[in-house]
């Protein structure tokens, strides 16, 4: 059994003259990310793998989460402007020994992928987290595995 968490980057700014890829987190985003990470950790969520879009706002959110969990993270270019297939490609490549994976990305792609997985209707707000249990032993079996919605949290409801 595996668990996947889809996490939208925390609240970001769009300063004049800054490209979308380089957008930084706002002060609220910098506060919400470790608060959400601590909430998950205090509720016995044990994330062992962190993967982020390479965009600054997603990477910064992932870095704040991974610091709370004292884990390293990696980036995957497919998670920037991602579609469902891009998320699946990343998941298929996960090591078998990763049991709980957190993927950091952007809307609309991350909400679309969440809605693709189960019948739950999710529109991830900034720093929102949705989790699914995946009935497989190896991530390469993800596509055909049964997926069960576990929980949804946003900074407003923790």
N, C-alpha and C positions, 0 to 999 in steps of 0.2 A: 504494500500500500504506500502511495506517495501523496504528498501535499504540495499544491502550488498556490502561491500568493501572487496576485496581480496588484501592483501598487502604482498609482498615478503619482507623478512628481508632485512635490509640495508647491504651494503658492509661489508664483514667479512674477517677476517684473519684466517690463519691456521698455528699457530706457531708449531714448532717442539715439539713433545711429547704431544700435546693437542688432545684429542678425538673430533670427529665431534660434538658431543652434546655440548661441552664446548667452541666452537670457539667464540672468542670475535669480536666485531665490530672494523673496522679500523677507523682511524681518519676521513676519508671520510664518512664512514657509520654514525659516530656520528654527522657529520655535516648535511648530507642529510636527516636523519629521522626528526629532528625538522623543517627543511626547508620545507619538504613535508607536514608535519602536519600543519604548519602555512599557507601554500598555500591552503590547503583544508579548513581550518577554515576561512581564509580570503575570500574564495569563497562560503561561506554560507553552507558548509557541516557540519551538526550537528550530530556527532557520539555519540550515547548514550551507546553503549556496545563495549568493547574491549576484544578480546579473542586471546591468543597467544599459539603457540607451546611452550613447556617448555624448548626448547633448548636456550642456552644463547643468541645467536645472534638474535633470534626472540623475546625473552622476552625483551632484551635491546632495540630493535627497538620499540616494543609495549609500553614500559615504556616511551620512549621519545615522542611518539605520545600522549599517555594518559596524560602526564604532560601538553602538550600544550592545551588539551581539558579539563584539570582539572577533570579527571575521573579516577576511579580505573580500573584495568584490572584483568582478571583471566587467568589461563593457562589450557590447555586441552591436555592431553597426546596423543590423537588421531591425533593431528595436526603435530606431528613429524613423518616424513616418511609417510605422509598421501596419501591415494588414494581417489578417488571421494566419495566412500561410507563413509569414515571417516569424510570428510567435511559435508556431508549430516547428519550424526549422530549428529554432533555438532549443526548444524542448527536446526534440529528437536527439540532439547532440549532448544532452546532459549526462554526466557520469552515473552509472547504475547505483553507486553508493550515496548519491545525493537523494535524501528522502524528503526534505522540505526546502523548496526553492522559492525565492522571492525575485520577481521580475519587475523592473521599474521602467515605465514607458509613459506614453502621452495619449491624450484623447485626440481624436475619436477612436483610434486604433485599439487602445487597451479596453475601453468599454465595449466596443464591437466584439472583441475576442471574448470577453467575459460573457456576453450574451450569446455567443456562438457555442459556449461550453455547456450551458444548461438552460432550463426554461425560466430561471430567475431573470428579472429585468433589472439591470444594473447600469447606472450612469455614474461612473466614478468621479467624485469631486477631487480637487487637489488634495493630495496625501490620503486619498481613500484607499482602503484595502479590501479586497475580496479574496476568499480562499475556497479551494475545492479539494476534495479528496479524490484521488485518481487510483482506480483499482488496477494497478499493474506493478510488476516487479522491476521492469526495465522501462526507461523513458522512451525507448524506441517503439514500445507498444501503446503509446499515448493515444493515437488516433482512435483505435478501436476500444479502448478501455472505458468502462463506466466512470462517469464523473458525477460527483455529488457536491452540491453547494454546501459549504460549512458555515460561513459567516461573512458579514459585510460591516465594516466600520469606517466612519469618517471622523475627522477632527471634531466635528460638532456633536457626535454622540458617544464620545469616550470621556 
